[in-house]
Amino acid sequence: MSSRMSQPWVSHLLLTVLLLLCRYASAVKLHKPRSEVLSLLGEQEGRLYFGNCEQSSEQSPCVFAIDESYNQEPTQCAVTSLEGKPWWMGVLETPAYITKITLLNIDQLYRSHPDALRAVTIMAGDDVCFRYESDESFVKRSFPCDTVADQIVIRSRMDSAALTLCDVTVYGAPIRFRGVVDDAGPLRVQSCQQSSVSGNGYCENAFDGDANSNHNARPCAVTIDEATPWMSARLEIPSLVTEIKIFNRADCCGDGLNQFLLTLDNRVCADYEGATFESKSFSCLYFGSRLRIKSKKNRAISVCEMQVLGYPMELPRDAKFKALGCYKDNHKDRDLGQLTSSILMSHEKCYSICKRLGLKYFGVQGGAHCWGGSTYGKHGKVDEKKCSIPCEDNEKQRCGGSIFNNIFEVL
């Protein structure tokens, strides 16, 4: 199983813990053209690698689907038992913008059970990438996704079938997190819910920045007495959460928080059974967006404040320019007529220069050159592989080829 990473996005220790604990995932759908998202991320589409996997049952281990071997014999593929709605799940080495997922099926000569891939739902985190259904089995097929997540789930909808996966290949680009070299900062909550409300004990009170523990002086979030009451909140941006601090009610009723589950996107951060506390911090090294505290008792819970620390995902901002593709140039008849710079180039630098000059299109070439013009494409579009030279000022970006331009439109 590969342990490659395209680039570090968090400290080695933090990443190691994340990979050991990750089980369920958050996801966010990006409703932008794929080329635009990749450009905003400063990345090219590439292969993403898995850190671990699970499956519903095991005739052959789940890791055979991610070992970079393309052997289609049953003993070399991940295979479940014959069962209802079998599934396979893999956790990526790092949360990523996922563009497509390619599945390699078992060689049909070896098939002895109904093929679970004839009716399958492919998910990235919480989002459905594709629902596939056919009377015929496929050998190899790619499915589009365009979602940010850290987990892939292949789930059959068949009531009696065996799931066989000889290879699961995921393509996309890793995402970044703000400030991972600094201490974790407070994460903002977008909305909240609770199982019930007692008086003025609305869930918003738990996220107003006031940790006063006297409910009569300043309202806390409070439920009624009921079976296993709960409160939940959704973060403004999916984030790598590191710590959750809970402030209990002090004027009364604090024992409502001595038996509870604290989860982030269904992953258990804390299974607490202990003494009543005034405030307590819980480690929670997961990527996600949905927090939930649920009592194990049939008694009201009171949360005066909940503070969430971590690193928010950097969502692509509104585009300032749009990638158009790789285009051939000619030394004697330039596609873009104006050479504007040949020093330490990046997409953003070339954009700034050409926008200032009032040029509609700009192209980067040879890793260092910025060209601009009012038209483009006179020599034709070529395969993206022709534009593979890293930019001198940002090696994560590609700045054309020896005589090929990565061309962009100024928006």
TARATA-V790714 format. One record per pair of residues at least 4 apart in sequence whose ideal C-beta (glycine too) atoms are under 7 Angstrom apart, sorted by the first residue. I is the first residue (numbers start at 1). J is the second residue. Records with the same first field share a line. If there is no record, write none. Layout:
I->J  J
This chain:
1->50  63  66  67
2->49  68
4->49
5->93  94
6->46  174
7->174
9->94  174  176  177  180
10->14  15  177  180  240
11->15
12->16
13->17
14->18  285
15->19
16->20
17->21  285
18->22  285
19->51  52  93
21->285  286
22->91  150  286
23->267
24->151  265  266  267
25->125  149  150  151  265
26->125  126  149  238  265  287  288  289
27->124  125  126  127  147  148  149
28->148  238
29->127  147
30->37  97  146  148  316
32->36  37  316
34->38  99  146
35->39  323
36->40  319  322  323
37->41  97  316
38->43  44  45  173
39->323  347
40->316  317  319
41->97  173  175  316
42->394  396  397
43->173  174  396
44->398
45->99  171  172  173
46->171  173
47->169  171
48->92  96  170  171  172
49->93
50->66  90  91  92  93
51->91  92  93
52->91
53->62  63  65  66  88  89  90
54->62  89
55->62  78  80  87  88  89
56->80  83  86  87
57->80  81  83  86
58->80
59->79  80  81
60->64  74  75  77  78  79
61->78
62->78  88
63->67
64->76  77  78
65->77  78  88  165  166  167  168
66->90  168
69->76
70->104  166  167
71->76  166
72->77  104  106  107  166
73->107  110
74->79  106  110
76->166
77->106  164  165  166
78->88  165
79->162  164
80->86  162  163
81->162
82->113  160  161  162
84->159  160
85->155  156  157  158  159
86->116  156  161  162  163
87->153  154  155  156  163
88->154  163  165
89->151  152  153
90->152  168
91->150  151
92->96  150  151  170
94->174
95->148  149  150  175  287
96->172  173  174  175
97->148  172  173  175
98->124  145  147  149  170  172
99->145  146  171  172
100->142  143  144  145  171
101->122  129  143  145  152  168  170
102->140  142  169
103->117  141  165  168
104->140  166  167
105->117  137  138  139  140  164  166
106->110  111  164  166
108->137
111->115
113->161  162
114->158  160  161
115->137  161
116->120  156  158  161  162  163
117->137  138  156  163
118->133  134  137  158
119->133  156  157  158
120->132  154  155  156  157
121->128  131  155  157
122->129  130  143  154
123->127  128  129  153  155
124->129  145  147  149  152
125->147  149  150  151
127->147  149
129->143  144  145  147
130->143  144
132->143
148->175  238  313
150->287
152->168  170
154->165
156->161  163
175->313  314
176->314
177->240  311  312  313  314
178->311  312  314
179->185  311
180->311
184->242  243  309  310  311
185->309
186->307  308  309
187->235  239  241  308  309  310  312
188->235  236
189->207  233  234  235  236
190->234  235  236
191->234
192->203  204  207  231  232  233
193->203  232
194->203  221  223  230  231
195->223  226  229  230
196->223  224  226  229
197->201  202  223
198->222  223  224  300
199->222
200->219
201->205  219  220  221  222
202->221
203->221  231
204->208
205->219  220  221
206->220  221  231  303  304  305  306
207->233  306
210->218  305
211->247  304  305
212->217  218  304
213->247  248  249  250  278  304
214->218  250  251
215->219  220  222  249  251  302
216->251
220->249  302  303  304
221->231  302  303
222->300  302
223->229  300  301
224->300
225->299  300
226->298
227->298
228->294  295  296  298
229->295  300  301
230->292  293  294  295
231->293  301  303
232->290  291  292
233->291
234->289  290
235->239  289  308
237->312  313  315
238->287  288  289  313
239->289  310  311  312  313
240->287  310  311
241->264  284  286  288  308  310
242->284  285  309  310
243->281  282  283  284  309
244->262  269  282  284  291  306  308
245->279  281  307
246->279  280  303  306
247->279  304  305
248->254  257  276  277  278  279  302  304
249->253  254  302  304
250->254  278
253->300  302
254->276
255->276
256->295  299  300  301  302
257->301
258->274  275  276
259->272  273  295  296  297
260->272  293  294  295  296
261->268  271  294  296
262->269  270  272  282  293
263->267  268  269  292
264->269  284  286  288  290  291
265->286  288  289  290
267->286  288
269->282  284  286
270->282
291->308
293->303
295->299  301
319->411
320->351  411
321->351  408  409  410  411
322->408  409  411
323->408
324->407  408  409
325->381  384  407
326->381  382  383  384  386  387  404  406
327->335  376  377  379  380  381  382  404  405  407
328->379  380  382  404
329->334  335  365  379  403  404  405
330->334  379
331->403
334->371
335->376  377  378  379  405
336->361  363  371  372  373  376  405
337->373
338->359  371  372  373
339->369  371
340->353  354  357  370  371  372
341->345  353  370
342->368  369
344->392  393
345->349  350  364  367  368  369  370  391  392  393  399
346->391  393  394  397
347->351  364  397  408
348->352
349->353  393
350->354  362  364  370
351->355  362  408  410
352->356
353->357  370
354->359  362  372  410
355->410
357->372
359->372  373  374  410
360->374  409  410
361->372  373  374  376  407  408  409  410
362->370  371  372  408  410
363->371  400  405  406  407
364->369  370  391  399  400  405  406
365->369  371  399  400  404  405
366->389  400  402
367->389  390  391  392  399
368->392  399
371->405
376->407
377->381
382->386  404
386->401  404
387->398  400  401  404  406
388->398  401
389->398  399  400  401
390->395  398  399
391->395  397  398  399
398->406
399->406
400->404  405  406
